Structures are given as C-alpha cells and as structure tokens.
Amino acid sequence: MKLIYNVEDRPRFGQTLVFAFQQLLAIMAATIAVPAIVGNGLTASAALFGAGIGTIVYLLFTKFKSPVFLGSSFAFIPSMFAAFAGAASMALGFLGLILGACFAGLVYVVIALVVKLVGVKWINKLMPAVVIGPTVAIIGLGLAGNAVGDMLKGDVTKAVTEYAVEIVDNVPTIVENQSTAPVASPYIALVCALVTLFVVILCSTFGKKTPRLIPFILGILAGYAAALCFTLIGNAADLPALQIIDFSPFKALFADGVRFTSFLALPDYTFLTAVKGFGEVTPGYIATVAVAYIPVAFVVFAEHLADHKNLSSIIERDLLVQPGLHRTLLGDGIGSFAGAIFGGCPNTTYGESIGCVAISRNASVSTIFTAAILAILVAFVSPFVAFLDSIPACVMGGVCMTLYGFIAVSGLKMLQKVNLENNKNLFVASVILIAGIGGLTLSFGSITITNVACALILGIVINIILRKKGDDREA
C-alpha cells in the first residue's frame, strides 16, 4: 500500500486538523462506550481526556514513530466492574480503577524489560505470519457483528415491558421486566448506514486530494444529514419509525437553563474522587483488584502484538524492531495508566485507528498527536461532546463496516506469502480462524480470556507441535 503521508511527514496545519478530527471520529464511539457500559459515575468527556493523555504518553515512549491512537479498552470492563463490586464506597471504587491500571501497566513494564534483554526474534519465531495473520483477521471479523448490528439501529428508544412466567417458591408467577428498545425502523437506519458507507467508499476510491484523505468525516456528515432529515420528518409527523437521532445530549446541556457549563465544563476526573478513598484501602481490596487486572493485561498483550504487526504491514516498517517492542509496550502500559488516572478506563491501541490509517493512507504521526490534543480540548467543550454522543449508531455502523473490514483484510494479506499447500500452515491458520470467529473464550471467575487471545494461544501451540527442524521459513 502506497502511503500518501508517511510516518515522518507533516501535512499543512489546516490539513492536519482535519485529518486529526477524522481520527477522533474513528475512535470516538468505542472510547466513550466503555464508560457508558461501566457507569458508576464514569463520563465520556473524562474518557476522551484520558485517551488523549494516554496517546501522548505512548507517542513519547515510541519516539513518535508509531502512528496509532489509544482509546478505552473493552477487555478491562469485567475488571472495572470487579473494582467497584469489591469497594465499600464510590471513592474506593475509583481508586481501584487507578490501582488496577497501575497493576496492568506494571505487567507491560516487566514484559518490556524482558524483551529489551532478550530481543524480539523469539516472538517472530513464536508468532510467524501463519499465526499472526489469521489473528489480526479475527480482530476485524470478530467485530463484524457489532458493525452490522449498529447499522440497523437508531438511537431513539422507548420503554418496553415484557412479561414472563417464572417459578417462585414452586408457584408460577408472572414477572415483569422493563427494558428499552429502538423505535426507528431498521430499514430507515440501514439507509442512513448505507449513505455513510457509500460516501466513505466513493471518497476513498474516486476522491481527489482532500476527499480521499477524509472519507470518514464526509461519510459521517452525509449519514448524519440523512438521519437528521428522517428524524425531523418523524418528529413533525409523529412517526417513530423515522426517528433516528436522540437529541437528549443537547437537551441535557440546558436542562437547568443556560449556564456556563452548557458550553464549557471540567471533566469529572477519576483522581478527584479517588483521593477520597485512600483511607478505606485494605490489603484484601488491593489483592482483589490485582487479581482482576493482572491476568487481563497478559491477554491484552497478545492483542498489542497483533495490532502492531498489522500496523507494521500497513506502513511497511517493523515496529517491533524500530522503535522496538519494548518501547511500544512501555508506551501502551504507562499510557494506559495515565489515561485511567483521568478517565478511569485503561487504554489500548485501537484497531479503528489502524483502519483509519490504512483507508486514508495517512500514517503521519503528527496527525495522531494532533488528534490526542483535540481529544483533550474537546473534553471541555460541552456542545461538541454532546454532538459526538448524538451521532447515531447506524451512522457509526456504516463507518465501522469499512474499518473492521480493513483490519480483517490486512490480516489475510499477511498470509499471501505463506504456503497454504503445506498442511502444517493450513491447520494453524484454519484453527485460529475458526476458534476466533466461533467465539472461543475461557472464563475463570471475573477473568475472561478473549476469543482473540484464545485463538492466538491455540495457534501458537499447534504451530509449535507441528514445527519441524529448520522450519523457520513460511514458504
């Protein structure tokens, strides 16, 4: 893939701002989803601020040679729940988030020291292209369901009451369950998603100069405009099936009237609440947090390797060698800890960011740095955070179909030089793909080994078992 802007290139200031905004849009949905899922007072603005800080830390450790954005990690969601579940107060729970991110960061630091001492050749032997290629592919394929599901959803919801018969004390009892469900027609949502998707594809394929470099911005704006038209018609004609956009984030800005905080507000930083929990810390709670976070850090390490192998293939330089795996690990681990101090969520390198680099063919690290600065700044701008929060799921689904697809294809491209006529290679690749796509996961209490990690471990084991002497070549 021929890059338009390479890692060291610096586009003009105005272009850089636009490209950085595109990166921010690419990572935004997932980054603010984690605090929304965990709840307990975590906010989208603080998560964005933490992601920006974490990315800057990562760039500093990698000497500005690895163009990828760090965002909130989904892998640590069960760990974050465990930190709150074992806490006697909200303050202690927030402190647990920071302690947990510290434990996870220490795992990365230890692995980085090992890599620094013994080098990375053993990693390339342990995880050759036949192992890492399918693993990268399942990162994208594993997210396919999320993209397709989002393409059929609007953001406006209504309360739904369901009744079920359950046996309570040996007596059949009608139980009432309340939930929410989208009101928009999935066909209308799909139209908005397809508008987004086609604009991204057409701009990226046939666009000249700027449109080719910012297909996601143009796609999201086109999809948002389509969704806005349907929603306004739906509101005017009282047709819920057309109501795609939820305007509640904007309404919340002025719920108490027009105030200064309606325009600018300080994010609810995690450490401001966490400092109140120091007096409640017990050895048992520290152990609980450590057990919840440390094993997950080893799982995320596998995904860290896959992400950087994928990015290396896109920019055509081995990031495990230069700036070095030890530097990417230190940047990821310490950046994750720094992000959690402010936003509560441990960070990780984002496949959406890598996909954005691949599709736009802009690997300029100055774009990533500017995106990090933007994430920090917009965290204070209440209307902008509300706008980001109002982008409908179907619009982001249209974008993510291309992002996740590029991740999957990038992994499959790594298999091009692998001899799949060789049964050993065929079995390794096929087992990884089926285990990953099939959703093989293992749970040990609050610790879950993801399908990506399970598939990678299984692939490594099979590759070792079938390995022959002198079988270092993939051909």
Sequence and secondary structure as in RCSB ss.txt:
>XXXX:A:sequence
MKLIYNVEDRPRFGQTLVFAFQQLLAIMAATIAVPAIVGNGLTASAALFGAGIGTIVYLLFTKFKSPVFLGSSFA
FIPSMFAAFAGAASMALGFLGLILGACFAGLVYVVIALVVKLVGVKWINKLMPAVVIGPTVAIIGLGLAGNAVGD
MLKGDVTKAVTEYAVEIVDNVPTIVENQSTAPVASPYIALVCALVTLFVVILCSTFGKKTPRLIPFILGILAGYA
AALCFTLIGNAADLPALQIIDFSPFKALFADGVRFTSFLALPDYTFLTAVKGFGEVTPGYIATVAVAYIPVAFVV
FAEHLADHKNLSSIIERDLLVQPGLHRTLLGDGIGSFAGAIFGGCPNTTYGESIGCVAISRNASVSTIFTAAILA
ILVAFVSPFVAFLDSIPACVMGGVCMTLYGFIAVSGLKMLQKVNLENNKNLFVASVILIAGIGGLTLSFGSITIT
NVACALILGIVINIILRKKGDDREA
>XXXX:A:secstr
   SB TT    HHHHHHHHHHHHHHHHHHHHHHHHHH TT  HHHHHHHHHHHHHHHHHHTTT     EEE GG
GHHHHHHHHHT SSHHHHHHHHHHHHHHHHHHHHHHHHHHHHH SHHHHHHS HHHHHHHHHHHHHHTHHHHHHH
HT  S EEEEEEEEEEEETTEEEEEEEEEEEE S HHHHHHHHHHHHHHHHHHHHH  SHHHH HHHHHHHHHHH
HHHHHHHHHHHHT GGG     HHHHHHTTT S GGGTB     HHHHHGGGGGG  HHHHHHHHHHHHHHHHHH
HHHHHHHHHHHHHHHTS TIIIIIHHHHHHHHHHHHHHHHHHHSS EEE HHHHHHHHHHTB  HHHHHHHHHHH
HHHTTBHHHHHHHHHS HHHHHHHHHHHHHHHHHHHHHTTTTS TTSHHHHHHHHHHHHHHHTT  EEETTEEE 
HHHHHHHHHHHHHHHH  TTTT   
